[in-house]
């Protein structure tokens, strides 16, 4: 796998560094939800605006993952819903070699969630694992 985990500056993430080397840039979803890094490093939203944010991880707050994907869409950075959701599904799966999941396509695992935004919060309505509803 080739991932640049939590680059601390724009320069470390851009075409002159991580992306130039073929690395996927990963940032924590809480960074998006909080509006910036808790340690003073670059904001994930800034990397998104420069089109070098590829993957969001749950980091220390798992509930932030889905919320951050939706928030990416609301920000002025060129992310539509499929691209925002890909940061938490297809992109991480591909980066770690899990080619049987991460997108809706025939022949894949069919792990899906149905989520809606209520009062600004992403809420999971239903979950399917390998095409079987589990929630």
N, CA, C and O of each residue as an XYZ file, in Angstrom:
540
protein
N       0.838     -1.158      0.000
C       0.000      0.000      0.000
C       0.888      1.227      0.000
O       2.043      1.171      0.423
N       0.350      2.326     -0.472
C       1.119      3.563     -0.577
C       0.245      4.723     -0.127
O      -0.502      5.305     -0.914
N       0.356      5.048      1.166
C      -0.467      6.096      1.753
C       0.419      7.081      2.497
O       1.335      6.690      3.221
N       0.134      8.361      2.309
C       0.770      9.406      3.107
C      -0.209      9.740      4.231
O      -1.232     10.385      4.001
N       0.109      9.302      5.437
C      -0.802      9.466      6.562
C      -0.555     10.787      7.270
O       0.541     11.040      7.768
N      -1.571     11.616      7.310
C      -1.575     12.889      8.021
C      -0.399     13.799      7.658
O       0.355     14.196      8.546
N      -0.223     14.139      6.380
C       0.828     15.111      6.069
C       0.559     16.402      6.847
O      -0.594     16.802      7.009
N       1.602     17.039      7.319
C       1.432     18.192      8.208
C       1.378     19.526      7.478
O       0.996     20.538      8.066
N       1.759     19.539      6.199
C       1.747     20.783      5.430
C       1.185     20.527      4.035
O       1.112     19.383      3.586
N       0.793     21.588      3.362
C       0.322     21.469      1.988
C       1.440     20.953      1.095
O       1.202     20.130      0.210
N       2.641     21.425      1.320
C       3.782     20.998      0.508
C       4.023     19.500      0.606
O       4.391     18.861     -0.381
N       3.821     18.942      1.778
C       4.026     17.501      1.962
C       2.983     16.670      1.239
O       3.222     15.501      0.938
N       1.823     17.261      0.955
C       0.729     16.518      0.333
C       0.629     16.710     -1.170
O       0.029     15.875     -1.847
N       1.184     17.762     -1.707
C       0.913     18.142     -3.094
C       1.722     17.371     -4.124
O       2.437     16.412     -3.831
N       1.561     17.852     -5.339
C       2.216     17.224     -6.494
C       3.734     17.241     -6.382
O       4.405     16.516     -7.116
N       4.286     18.034     -5.499
C       5.740     18.053     -5.349
C       6.227     17.024     -4.329
O       7.432     16.829     -4.169
N       5.301     16.371     -3.646
C       5.728     15.386     -2.638
C       4.869     14.131     -2.739
O       5.061     13.326     -3.650
N       3.931     13.954     -1.823
C       3.162     12.712     -1.724
C       2.481     12.314     -3.024
O       2.673     11.197     -3.505
N       1.695     13.202     -3.594
C       0.987     12.861     -4.831
C       1.963     12.606     -5.972
O       1.715     11.744     -6.815
N       3.043     13.328     -6.010
C       4.045     13.117     -7.065
C       4.650     11.719     -6.984
O       5.074     11.166     -7.998
N       4.691     11.153     -5.795
C       5.245      9.814     -5.593
C       4.185      8.716     -5.702
O       4.483      7.538     -5.504
N       2.942      9.109     -6.019
C       1.875      8.134     -6.162
C       1.212      7.735     -4.864
O       0.455      6.765     -4.823
N       1.487      8.471     -3.804
C       0.882      8.169     -2.512
C      -0.524      8.766     -2.431
O      -0.763      9.865     -2.932
N      -1.443      8.049     -1.805
C      -2.773      8.569     -1.511
C      -2.685      9.315     -0.188
O      -2.143      8.797      0.788
N      -3.212     10.517     -0.157
C      -3.142     11.348      1.041
C      -4.342     11.058      1.945
O      -5.495     11.184      1.532
N      -4.045     10.668      3.187
C      -5.042     10.307      4.181
C      -5.030     11.328      5.306
O      -3.974     11.696      5.820
N      -6.208     11.774      5.675
C      -6.359     12.674      6.816
C      -7.474     12.139      7.700
O      -8.295     11.332      7.263
N      -7.498     12.592      8.940
C      -8.530     12.165      9.872
C      -9.837     12.892      9.639
O      -9.856     14.108      9.452
N     -10.932     12.145      9.649
C     -12.258     12.745      9.498
C     -12.551     13.775     10.591
O     -13.215     14.772     10.305
N     -12.083     13.579     11.838
C     -12.331     14.612     12.852
C     -11.751     15.974     12.456
O     -12.270     17.008     12.876
N     -10.701     15.985     11.669
C     -10.112     17.229     11.193
C     -11.125     18.011     10.364
O     -11.199     19.234     10.475
N     -11.905     17.322      9.536
C     -12.953     17.979      8.748
C     -14.077     18.452      9.674
O     -14.523     19.595      9.576
N     -14.531     17.580     10.565
C     -15.653     17.892     11.444
C     -15.318     19.057     12.374
O     -16.158     19.926     12.605
N     -14.106     19.079     12.904
C     -13.688     20.141     13.827
C     -13.353     21.444     13.119
O     -13.335     22.510     13.735
N     -13.088     21.349     11.817
C     -12.691     22.541     11.074
C     -11.189     22.759     11.080
O     -10.723     23.836     10.706
N     -10.434     21.778     11.488
C      -8.984     21.893     11.490
C      -8.342     20.839     12.370
O      -9.015     20.055     13.040
N      -7.031     20.848     12.347
C      -6.249     19.894     13.114
C      -6.252     20.264     14.590
O      -6.147     21.440     14.938
N      -6.371     19.263     15.461
C      -6.307     19.537     16.901
C      -4.879     19.820     17.354
O      -4.661     20.298     18.467
N      -3.904     19.523     16.488
C      -2.503     19.738     16.871
C      -1.844     20.890     16.122
O      -0.635     21.094     16.237
N      -2.629     21.644     15.358
C      -2.082     22.810     14.684
C      -1.512     22.541     13.297
O      -0.951     23.450     12.684
N      -1.641     21.324     12.786
C      -1.161     21.025     11.439
C      -2.189     21.494     10.406
O      -3.200     22.100     10.760
N      -1.928     21.215      9.153
C      -2.802     21.681      8.087
C      -4.216     21.105      8.223
O      -4.400     19.966      8.652
N      -5.187     21.903      7.854
C      -6.575     21.455      7.868
C      -6.831     20.543      6.673
O      -6.383     20.820      5.561
N      -7.545     19.473      6.912
C      -7.896     18.549      5.831
C      -8.699     19.261      4.755
O      -8.553     18.944      3.574
N      -9.541     20.210      5.130
C     -10.340     20.960      4.152
C      -9.443     21.732      3.186
O      -9.781     21.880      2.012
N      -8.311     22.219      3.668
C      -7.384     22.928      2.777
C      -6.789     21.958      1.757
O      -6.619     22.313      0.591
N      -6.476     20.749      2.187
C      -5.981     19.749      1.236
C      -7.054     19.407      0.212
O      -6.751     19.198     -0.963
N      -8.317     19.350      0.657
C      -9.427     19.088     -0.265
C      -9.529     20.202     -1.302
O      -9.721     19.929     -2.487
N      -9.404     21.450     -0.868
C      -9.460     22.590     -1.807
C      -8.334     22.536     -2.830
O      -8.494     23.022     -3.950
N      -7.201     21.954     -2.463
C      -6.067     21.823     -3.388
C      -6.077     20.477     -4.119
O      -5.121     20.128     -4.813
N      -7.175     19.727     -3.952
C      -7.396     18.456     -4.650
C      -6.325     17.401     -4.367
O      -5.929     16.646     -5.256
N      -5.868     17.364     -3.126
C      -4.899     16.339     -2.733
C      -5.359     15.516     -1.527
O      -4.555     14.815     -0.913
N      -6.639     15.598     -1.190
C      -7.190     14.764     -0.125
C      -7.872     13.565     -0.769
O      -8.847     13.722     -1.503
N      -7.362     12.370     -0.499
C      -7.887     11.161     -1.121
C      -8.707     10.296     -0.178
O      -9.714      9.716     -0.584
N      -8.284     10.205      1.082
C      -8.870      9.253      2.031
C      -9.110      9.945      3.365
O      -8.285     10.726      3.839
N     -10.264      9.639      3.961
C     -10.530     10.042      5.341
C     -10.562      8.792      6.206
O     -11.135      7.772      5.823
N      -9.937      8.881      7.383
C      -9.979      7.782      8.347
C     -10.756      8.261      9.567
O     -10.881      9.462      9.806
N     -11.275      7.309     10.332
C     -12.048      7.698     11.513
C     -11.153      8.276     12.596
O     -11.612      9.051     13.434
N      -9.878      7.906     12.585
C      -8.914      8.412     13.551
C      -9.418      8.123     14.964
O      -9.727      6.971     15.270
N      -9.508      9.094     15.805
C      -9.870      8.878     17.200
C     -11.372      9.000     17.460
O     -11.809      8.833     18.598
N     -12.176      9.290     16.421
C     -13.617      9.487     16.609
C     -14.378      8.832     15.461
O     -14.664      9.494     14.463
N     -14.712      7.544     15.580
C     -15.338      6.805     14.471
C     -16.602      7.437     13.909
O     -16.845      7.342     12.706
N     -17.413      8.078     14.740
C     -18.656      8.679     14.253
C     -18.410      9.829     13.277
O     -19.323     10.235     12.557
N     -17.201     10.349     13.248
C     -16.904     11.477     12.365
C     -16.757     11.075     10.901
O     -16.814     11.933     10.020
N     -16.573      9.813     10.633
C     -16.277      9.357      9.272
C     -17.371      9.732      8.283
O     -17.095     10.396      7.284
N     -18.586      9.326      8.536
C     -19.691      9.627      7.629
C     -19.991     11.124      7.614
O     -20.245     11.703      6.558
N     -19.959     11.739      8.784
C     -20.224     13.179      8.871
C     -19.235     13.968      8.022
O     -19.630     14.891      7.309
N     -17.974     13.621      8.089
C     -16.949     14.335      7.318
C     -17.152     14.162      5.820
O     -16.936     15.105      5.059
N     -17.567     12.968      5.380
C     -17.819     12.746      3.953
C     -18.916     13.683      3.455
O     -18.795     14.267      2.378
N     -19.978     13.827      4.231
C     -21.051     14.752      3.861
C     -20.580     16.199      3.935
O     -20.949     17.011      3.087
N     -19.781     16.528      4.925
C     -19.286     17.903      5.066
C     -18.392     18.311      3.903
O     -18.413     19.469      3.488
N     -17.606     17.378      3.370
C     -16.779     17.690      2.203
C     -17.626     18.216      1.056
O     -17.210     19.116      0.327
N     -18.806     17.653      0.904
C     -19.714     18.057     -0.173
C     -20.218     19.481      0.044
O     -20.409     20.221     -0.920
N     -20.432     19.867      1.289
C     -20.958     21.197      1.615
C     -19.916     22.301      1.469
O     -20.276     23.469      1.327
N     -18.644     21.956      1.500
C     -17.579     22.949      1.443
C     -17.263     23.329      0.002
O     -17.591     22.591     -0.927
N     -16.634     24.466     -0.179
C     -16.281     24.960     -1.508
C     -14.941     24.359     -1.929
O     -13.900     25.008     -1.826
N     -14.978     23.095     -2.412
C     -13.734     22.421     -2.748
C     -13.850     21.492     -3.950
O     -12.889     20.797     -4.281
N     -15.006     21.465     -4.611
C     -15.167     20.635     -5.792
C     -15.600     19.208     -5.532
O     -15.650     18.410     -6.467
N     -15.919     18.852     -4.279
C     -16.362     17.497     -3.969
C     -17.876     17.408     -4.142
O     -18.623     18.173     -3.531
N     -18.323     16.474     -4.976
C     -19.738     16.151     -5.024
C     -19.960     14.940     -4.121
O     -19.006     14.424     -3.538
N     -21.202     14.483     -4.001
C     -21.480     13.387     -3.068
C     -20.711     12.106     -3.406
O     -20.142     11.501     -2.497
N     -20.666     11.663     -4.666
C     -19.879     10.452     -4.948
C     -18.400     10.594     -4.573
O     -17.800      9.649     -4.060
N     -17.819     11.748     -4.821
C     -16.402     11.938     -4.482
C     -16.213     12.002     -2.971
O     -15.241     11.455     -2.449
N     -17.120     12.657     -2.264
C     -17.021     12.723     -0.807
C     -17.123     11.343     -0.177
O     -16.334     10.995      0.701
N     -18.092     10.561     -0.625
C     -18.272      9.205     -0.091
C     -17.093      8.313     -0.474
O     -16.713      7.434      0.299
N     -16.518      8.521     -1.635
C     -15.355      7.717     -2.057
C     -14.175      7.877     -1.107
O     -13.357      6.964     -0.993
N     -14.066      9.017     -0.419
C     -12.953      9.204      0.515
C     -13.038      8.271      1.710
O     -12.041      8.042      2.394
N     -14.233      7.727      1.967
C     -14.409      6.815      3.098
C     -14.780      5.402      2.650
O     -15.053      4.540      3.485
N     -14.791      5.162      1.345
C     -15.196      3.844      0.840
C     -14.225      3.335     -0.226
O     -13.303      2.583      0.090
N     -14.419      3.731     -1.466
C     -13.615      3.200     -2.570
C     -12.126      3.515     -2.433
O     -11.293      2.620     -2.579
N     -11.787      4.746     -2.160
C     -10.368      5.135     -2.110
C      -9.569      4.383     -1.046
O      -8.490      3.873     -1.348
N     -10.073      4.296      0.206
C      -9.299      3.512      1.180
C      -9.246      2.029      0.831
O      -8.211      1.390      1.017
N     -10.353      1.470      0.324
C     -10.350      0.048     -0.038
C      -9.308     -0.238     -1.110
O      -8.550     -1.202     -1.002
N      -9.267      0.593     -2.141
C      -8.287      0.392     -3.206
C      -6.864      0.575     -2.701
O      -5.963     -0.163     -3.098
N      -6.658      1.552     -1.829
C      -5.308      1.842     -1.331
C      -4.711      0.677     -0.544
O      -3.492      0.504     -0.507
N      -5.577     -0.122      0.086
C      -5.073     -1.251      0.875
C      -5.292     -2.588      0.177
O      -5.129     -3.645      0.787
N      -5.660     -2.544     -1.094
C      -5.763     -3.762     -1.893
C      -7.033     -4.565     -1.691
O      -7.069     -5.748     -2.029
N      -8.084     -3.948     -1.146
C      -9.366     -4.640     -0.971
C     -10.259     -4.317     -2.164
O     -11.153     -3.475     -2.079
N     -10.008     -4.989     -3.257
C     -10.675     -4.670     -4.514
C     -12.069     -5.277     -4.626
O     -12.735     -5.094     -5.645
N     -12.521     -5.991     -3.606
C     -13.857     -6.589     -3.632
C     -14.891     -5.727     -2.913
O     -16.008     -6.183     -2.668
N     -14.538     -4.496     -2.573
C     -15.452     -3.625     -1.827
C     -15.145     -2.156     -2.096
O     -14.175     -1.820     -2.775
N     -15.992     -1.293     -1.550
C     -15.736      0.140     -1.630
C     -16.578      0.888     -2.641
O     -16.551      2.118     -2.679
N     -17.329      0.164     -3.464
C     -18.204      0.823     -4.421
C     -19.373     -0.089     -4.760
O     -19.348     -1.291     -4.498
N     -20.389      0.512     -5.344
C     -21.569     -0.246     -5.751
C     -21.339     -0.692     -7.191
O     -21.395      0.102     -8.130
N     -21.076     -1.994     -7.333
C     -20.803     -2.562     -8.663
C     -21.029     -4.063     -8.575
O     -20.715     -4.690     -7.564
N     -21.576     -4.633     -9.642
C     -21.816     -6.066     -9.675
C     -20.556     -6.854     -9.371
O     -19.467     -6.486     -9.813
N     -20.698     -7.937     -8.618
C     -19.581     -8.809     -8.296
C     -18.826     -8.430     -7.037
O     -17.952     -9.176     -6.596
N     -19.143     -7.287     -6.449
C     -18.472     -6.882     -5.212
C     -19.294     -7.319     -4.002
O     -20.384     -7.871     -4.155
N     -18.778     -7.075     -2.812
C     -19.367     -7.588     -1.570
C     -20.783     -7.092     -1.281
O     -21.540     -7.790     -0.606
N     -21.149     -5.963     -1.749
C     -22.460     -5.365     -1.464
C     -22.597     -4.998      0.015
O     -23.622     -5.274      0.638
N     -21.562     -4.376      0.565
C     -21.642     -3.776      1.896
C     -22.117     -2.347      1.672
O     -21.431     -1.556      1.025
N     -23.278     -2.018      2.199
C     -23.883     -0.713      1.939
C     -24.464     -0.124      3.205
O     -24.823     -0.841      4.139
N     -24.550      1.210      3.220
C     -25.319      1.879      4.265
C     -26.295      2.831      3.588
O     -26.018      3.371      2.517
N     -27.416      3.023      4.218
C     -28.388      4.029      3.804
C     -28.345      5.087      4.891
O     -28.667      4.816      6.048
N     -27.946      6.293      4.515
C     -27.831      7.374      5.490
C     -28.561      8.602      4.974
O     -28.672      8.813      3.766
N     -29.052      9.400      5.895
C     -29.692     10.665      5.571
C     -29.188     11.719      6.540
O     -28.777     11.409      7.658
N     -29.224     12.950      6.103
C     -28.840     14.053      6.973
C     -30.098     14.595      7.644
O     -31.057     14.980      6.975
N     -30.079     14.620      8.968
C     -31.166     15.169      9.778
C     -30.585     16.250     10.672
O     -29.680     15.987     11.464
N     -31.099     17.457     10.546
C     -30.618     18.582     11.368
C     -29.107     18.727     11.297
O     -28.455     18.987     12.308
N     -28.547     18.558     10.100
C     -27.117     18.731      9.900
C     -26.256     17.563     10.324
O     -25.030     17.660     10.268
N     -26.851     16.469     10.744
C     -26.099     15.304     11.217
C     -26.405     14.101     10.339
O     -27.573     13.795     10.097
N     -25.370     13.410      9.855
C     -25.570     12.191      9.069
C     -26.023     11.071      9.999
O     -25.376     10.784     11.006
N     -27.138     10.446      9.650
C     -27.717      9.396     10.481
C     -27.871      8.135      9.632
O     -28.466      8.172      8.555
N     -27.338      7.037     10.118
C     -27.452      5.761      9.406
C     -28.841      5.194      9.631
O     -29.296      5.047     10.766
N     -29.511      4.877      8.520
C     -30.863      4.346      8.558
C     -30.886      2.817      8.461
O     -31.646      2.156      9.168
N     -30.039      2.258      7.573
C     -29.997      0.824      7.340
C     -28.574      0.430      6.948
O     -27.810      1.247      6.435
N     -28.228     -0.847      7.202
C     -26.902     -1.358      6.857
C     -27.066     -2.742      6.229
O     -27.847     -3.565      6.706
N     -26.316     -2.982      5.152
C     -26.255     -4.288      4.518
C     -24.811     -4.769      4.506
O     -23.896     -4.000      4.210
N     -24.611     -6.032      4.826
C     -23.295     -6.664      4.771
C     -23.415     -7.849      3.833
O     -24.207     -8.762      4.065
N     -22.626     -7.827      2.778
C     -22.683     -8.861      1.743
C     -24.122     -9.101      1.296
O     -24.578    -10.239      1.189
N     -24.822     -7.997      1.040
C     -26.192     -7.978      0.510
C     -27.251     -8.421      1.504
O     -28.420     -8.514      1.131
N     -26.897     -8.696      2.748
C     -27.862     -9.072      3.784
C     -28.039     -7.905      4.736
O     -27.071     -7.378      5.285
N     -29.299     -7.507      4.926
C     -29.564     -6.403      5.833
C     -29.260     -6.829      7.264
O     -29.778     -7.834      7.750
N     -28.403     -6.042      7.939
C     -28.006     -6.342      9.312
C     -28.457     -5.265     10.299
O     -28.314     -5.427     11.511
N     -29.003     -4.160      9.773
C     -29.518     -3.094     10.637
C     -30.568     -2.307      9.879
O     -31.137     -1.358     10.419
